Amino acid sequence: MTKLRVCLISAFLIVASVPWFFTEFISGNILGFPTWAFYSLCITILYAIVTAFFFQRYWSLFADNNEE
């Protein structure tokens, strides 16, 4: 996996964590959270898992000081 792909996946998950499509018309609660907050929390947890995986697997890719 290239540095670009790792960065793009990370950026996509950050953008996806913002609940853009939730409006005031969508109401309800999931486990006591508003739906938009529950969605954002789940994506944030997914982002943390993916980031930990990238650190474990591709740390040496980013530790290299040489520019591509």
N, C-alpha and C positions, 0 to 999 in steps of 0.2 A: 504494500500500500504506500502511496506517495504522500509527501507532506501536504500537497494540495488537497487530496481526497480527505485526509484526516481533518484538515481545517474546514473544508466544505461541510462535512458531516457535523462537525461541532457547531458551525455557524447556523446550519439548518435547524438543529435542535434548539438553539437559543431563540431563533425567530419563532419556531413552533411553540415555544413555551408561553408566548404571549397570547392570551385568549382573544384574538382579533374578531372572531365571528360571533362572540357572545354579545347579545344586545339585551336591552331591558325587556324584550318580549319573551326571552327564554328565562323561565323561573323554575325553581325547584332546589332541592337539597340532596346531596349524596353524602351519607355518613356525617351529617351535620354541617357540611361545607356547601356554599353556593356552587352551582355546577361549574362556573368559570374558575373558581378557586380550586376545586377538585381536579379539573383538567390541568391547570397550571402546575399543581403539586405533582401529579403523575408524570408529566413531561419533565419536570425538574428532577425527579428521582431517576427517570430514564437517562437524562443527561449526565447525572452523577455516575451512574453505572457505566455508561459508554466512555466517559472521561477516565474513569479508573481503569477500564480495559485498555484504552489507548495508552495510558501511562505505563501499564504493565507490559504491554506488547511492543509498543513503538517508541519507548523512551530513547533508545539509541539512535533512532532516526532523527530526532530533534536535538540530541546532544552533540551531534556532529557540527563542528564550526565551519565546515566548508559550505560555500554557497553553491547551489545547483546551477 
